[in-house]
Amino acid sequence: MVAGLNNSLFTTLEGLKRRAKKLSRTTGVPHHEALEQIAQAGGYRDYRQARTCLQTEDRSENMEAGNGSR
């Protein structure tokens, strides 16, 4: 578990980025490392996998809501 995180998980890519930014600011960890740490704390292999999965989920939700572009 990453220090300074509560047990609630992020559900969007933006949420992951916000948490990484907060971690970076409060601990001095470089932002790219914070992205990796937050992604791994969320159960992903790394930030790249988290980004891919969360972007796919965002697109699916937009299509279901009728907000998808064609």
C-alpha distances in whole Angstrom, upper triangle without the diagonal:
4,6,9,8,9,9,12,12,14,17,19,19,20,17,15,17,17,13,13,17,15,12,15,18,16,14,17,15,18,17,17,14,12,14,12,9,9,11,9,6,9,10,13,14,14,16,19,18,16,19,22,21,20,24,25,24,25,29,29,29,31,34,34,34,37,36,35,38,40
4,6,6,9,10,12,12,14,17,18,18,18,15,13,15,14,11,10,13,12,9,12,14,12,11,14,12,14,14,15,12,9,11,11,7,7,10,9,6,10,12,13,15,14,14,18,18,16,19,21,21,20,23,25,24,25,28,29,29,31,34,34,34,37,35,35,37,39
4,6,9,11,13,14,16,19,20,20,20,17,15,16,15,12,12,14,12,9,11,13,10,9,12,12,15,15,16,14,11,14,14,10,10,14,13,10,13,15,17,18,17,18,21,22,19,22,25,24,23,26,28,27,28,31,32,31,33,36,36,36,39,37,37,40,42
4,7,10,12,13,14,18,19,19,18,15,14,15,13,10,11,12,9,7,11,11,9,9,13,12,15,15,17,15,12,14,15,12,11,14,14,11,14,17,18,20,19,18,22,23,20,22,25,24,22,25,28,26,26,30,31,30,32,35,35,35,37,35,36,38,41
4,7,8,9,11,15,16,16,16,13,12,13,12,8,10,12,10,8,12,13,11,12,15,14,17,16,17,15,12,13,14,11,9,12,12,9,11,14,16,18,17,17,20,20,17,19,22,21,19,22,25,23,23,27,28,27,29,32,31,31,34,32,33,35,38
4,6,8,11,14,16,17,17,13,13,15,14,10,13,15,12,12,16,16,14,15,19,18,20,19,20,19,15,16,17,14,11,14,14,11,11,14,17,20,19,19,22,22,19,21,24,22,20,23,25,23,23,27,27,26,28,31,31,30,34,32,33,36,39
4,6,10,13,16,17,17,14,13,16,15,12,15,17,15,14,18,19,18,18,21,20,22,21,22,20,17,17,17,14,12,14,13,10,10,12,15,18,19,19,22,21,17,20,22,20,19,22,24,21,22,26,26,24,27,30,29,29,32,31,32,35,37
4,7,9,12,14,15,11,11,15,13,11,14,16,15,15,18,19,18,19,22,21,23,20,21,20,17,16,17,15,12,13,14,11,9,12,15,18,18,18,21,19,16,18,21,18,16,19,21,18,19,23,22,21,23,26,25,25,29,28,28,31,34
4,6,9,11,12,9,9,12,12,10,12,15,14,14,17,19,19,19,22,20,21,19,19,18,15,14,15,13,10,10,11,9,6,10,12,15,15,15,17,16,12,15,17,14,12,16,17,15,16,19,19,18,21,24,23,23,26,25,26,29,31
4,6,8,8,5,6,9,9,8,11,13,13,14,16,18,18,19,21,19,20,17,17,17,14,12,14,13,9,9,12,10,7,11,12,15,15,13,15,14,11,12,14,12,10,13,15,13,13,17,17,16,18,21,21,21,24,22,23,25,28
4,7,8,6,8,11,11,11,14,16,16,17,19,21,22,23,24,23,23,19,19,20,17,14,16,16,12,11,14,13,9,12,12,16,16,14,15,14,10,11,13,10,8,11,12,9,10,13,13,12,14,17,17,17,20,19,19,22,25
4,5,5,6,9,10,11,13,14,16,17,18,20,21,23,24,22,21,18,18,19,16,13,15,16,12,11,14,14,11,14,13,16,15,13,14,13,9,9,11,9,6,8,10,8,7,11,12,11,13,16,16,16,19,17,17,20,22
4,5,5,6,9,10,11,12,14,15,16,18,20,21,21,19,18,15,14,16,14,10,13,14,11,10,13,14,11,14,12,15,13,10,11,11,8,6,9,9,6,7,10,9,8,12,14,13,14,17,18,18,20,18,17,19,22
4,5,5,6,9,10,10,12,14,15,16,18,20,20,19,18,14,15,16,14,11,14,15,12,12,16,16,13,16,15,18,16,12,14,14,11,10,13,13,9,10,13,12,10,13,16,15,15,18,20,19,21,18,18,20,23
4,5,5,6,9,10,11,12,14,15,17,18,19,18,18,14,15,16,13,11,14,14,10,11,14,13,11,14,14,17,15,13,15,15,11,11,14,13,10,12,15,13,12,16,17,16,17,20,21,20,23,20,21,23,26
4,6,5,6,9,10,11,12,14,15,16,17,15,15,12,12,13,10,7,10,10,7,7,11,10,9,12,11,14,12,9,12,12,9,9,12,12,9,12,15,14,13,16,18,17,19,22,23,23,25,23,22,24,27
4,5,5,6,9,10,10,12,14,15,15,14,13,9,10,12,9,7,10,11,8,9,13,13,12,15,14,16,13,10,12,14,11,10,13,14,11,13,16,16,15,18,20,19,20,23,24,24,26,23,23,24,27
4,5,5,6,9,10,11,12,14,15,14,14,11,12,14,10,9,13,13,10,12,15,14,13,17,17,19,16,13,16,17,14,13,17,17,14,15,19,18,16,20,22,20,21,24,25,25,27,24,24,26,29
4,5,5,6,9,10,11,12,13,12,13,10,12,12,8,8,11,10,7,10,12,11,11,15,15,17,15,12,16,17,13,14,17,17,15,17,20,19,18,21,23,22,23,26,27,26,29,27,27,29,32
4,5,5,6,9,10,10,11,9,9,7,8,8,5,5,8,8,6,9,11,11,12,15,14,15,13,10,14,15,13,13,17,17,15,17,20,20,19,22,24,24,25,28,29,28,30,28,28,29,32
4,5,5,6,9,10,10,10,9,6,9,10,7,8,11,11,10,12,15,15,15,18,18,19,16,13,16,18,16,15,19,20,17,19,22,22,21,24,26,25,26,29,30,29,31,28,29,30,33
4,5,5,6,8,10,10,11,9,12,12,9,10,13,12,10,14,16,14,15,19,19,21,18,16,19,21,18,18,22,22,19,21,24,23,22,26,28,26,27,31,31,31,33,30,31,32,35
4,6,5,6,8,7,9,8,11,10,6,9,11,9,8,12,13,12,14,17,17,18,16,14,18,19,17,18,21,22,20,22,25,24,24,27,29,28,29,32,33,33,35,32,32,34,37
4,6,5,5,5,6,5,9,8,6,9,11,10,10,13,15,15,16,19,19,19,16,15,18,20,18,18,22,23,21,22,26,26,25,28,30,29,30,33,34,34,36,33,33,34,37
4,6,6,7,9,8,12,12,10,12,15,14,13,17,18,18,19,22,22,23,20,18,21,23,21,21,25,25,23,25,28,28,27,30,32,31,32,35,36,35,37,34,35,36,39
4,6,8,11,11,14,13,11,14,16,14,14,17,18,17,19,22,22,23,21,19,23,25,22,23,26,27,25,27,30,29,28,32,33,32,33,37,37,37,39,36,37,38,41
4,5,9,10,13,11,9,13,14,12,13,17,17,16,19,21,21,22,20,19,22,24,22,23,26,27,25,27,30,30,29,33,34,34,35,38,39,38,41,38,38,40,42
4,6,9,11,10,9,13,14,13,14,17,18,18,20,23,22,23,20,18,22,24,22,23,26,27,26,27,31,31,30,33,35,35,35,38,40,39,41,38,38,39,42
4,6,8,6,6,10,11,10,12,14,15,15,18,20,19,19,16,15,18,21,19,20,23,24,23,25,28,28,28,31,33,33,33,36,38,38,39,37,36,38,40
4,6,5,6,9,10,11,12,14,16,16,18,20,19,19,15,14,16,19,18,18,22,23,22,23,26,27,27,29,31,32,32,35,37,36,38,35,34,35,38
4,5,5,6,9,10,10,12,14,15,16,19,17,17,14,11,14,17,15,15,19,20,19,20,23,24,23,25,28,28,28,31,33,33,34,31,31,32,34
4,5,5,7,9,10,11,13,14,16,17,15,15,11,9,11,14,13,13,16,18,17,18,21,22,22,24,27,27,28,30,32,32,34,31,30,31,33
4,5,5,6,9,10,11,12,14,16,14,13,10,9,12,15,14,14,18,19,19,20,23,24,24,26,28,29,30,32,34,34,36,33,32,33,35
4,5,5,6,8,10,10,12,14,13,14,11,9,13,15,13,14,17,18,17,19,22,22,22,25,27,27,28,31,32,32,34,31,31,32,35
4,6,5,6,9,10,11,13,11,12,8,6,9,11,10,10,13,14,14,15,18,19,18,21,23,23,24,27,28,29,31,28,27,29,31
4,6,5,6,9,10,11,9,9,5,5,8,10,9,11,13,14,14,16,19,19,20,22,24,25,26,28,30,30,32,30,29,30,32
4,5,5,6,9,10,10,10,8,8,12,12,11,13,16,16,16,18,21,21,22,24,26,26,28,30,31,32,34,32,31,33,35
4,5,5,6,9,9,10,9,8,12,12,10,12,15,14,13,16,18,18,19,22,23,23,25,27,28,28,31,29,28,30,33
4,5,5,7,5,7,6,5,9,8,6,9,11,11,11,13,15,15,16,19,20,21,23,25,26,27,29,27,26,28,30
4,5,5,5,6,6,7,10,10,8,12,14,13,14,17,18,18,19,22,23,23,26,28,28,29,32,30,29,31,33
4,5,7,9,9,10,14,13,11,14,16,15,15,18,20,19,20,23,24,24,26,28,28,29,32,31,30,32,35
4,6,9,9,10,13,11,8,12,14,12,11,15,16,15,17,20,20,20,23,25,25,26,28,27,27,29,31
4,7,9,10,12,10,9,12,13,11,12,16,16,16,18,21,20,21,24,25,25,27,30,28,28,30,32
4,5,7,9,6,6,9,10,9,10,14,14,14,17,19,19,20,23,24,25,26,29,27,26,28,30
4,7,8,6,8,11,11,11,13,16,16,17,19,21,22,23,25,27,28,29,31,30,28,30,31
4,6,6,6,9,10,11,12,14,16,17,18,20,22,23,25,26,28,29,31,29,27,29,30
4,5,5,6,9,10,10,12,14,15,16,18,20,21,22,24,26,27,28,26,25,26,28
4,5,5,6,9,10,11,12,14,15,17,19,20,21,23,25,26,27,25,23,24,25
4,5,5,6,8,10,11,12,14,16,17,19,20,21,23,25,26,24,22,24,25
4,5,5,6,8,10,11,12,14,15,16,18,20,21,23,24,23,21,23,25
4,6,5,6,8,10,10,12,14,15,16,18,20,21,22,20,19,20,22
4,6,5,6,9,10,11,12,15,16,17,19,20,21,20,17,19,20
4,6,5,6,9,10,11,13,14,16,17,19,20,19,17,19,21
4,5,5,6,9,10,11,12,14,15,17,18,17,16,18,20
4,5,5,6,9,10,11,12,14,15,17,15,13,15,17
4,5,5,6,9,10,11,12,14,15,14,12,14,16
4,5,5,6,9,10,11,12,14,13,12,15,17
4,5,5,6,9,10,11,12,11,10,13,15
4,5,5,6,9,10,11,9,7,10,12
4,5,5,6,9,10,10,8,12,13
4,5,5,6,9,8,9,12,15
4,5,5,6,5,5,9,12
4,5,5,6,5,8,10
4,5,8,8,12,13
4,5,8,11,14
4,6,9,11
4,7,10
4,7
4
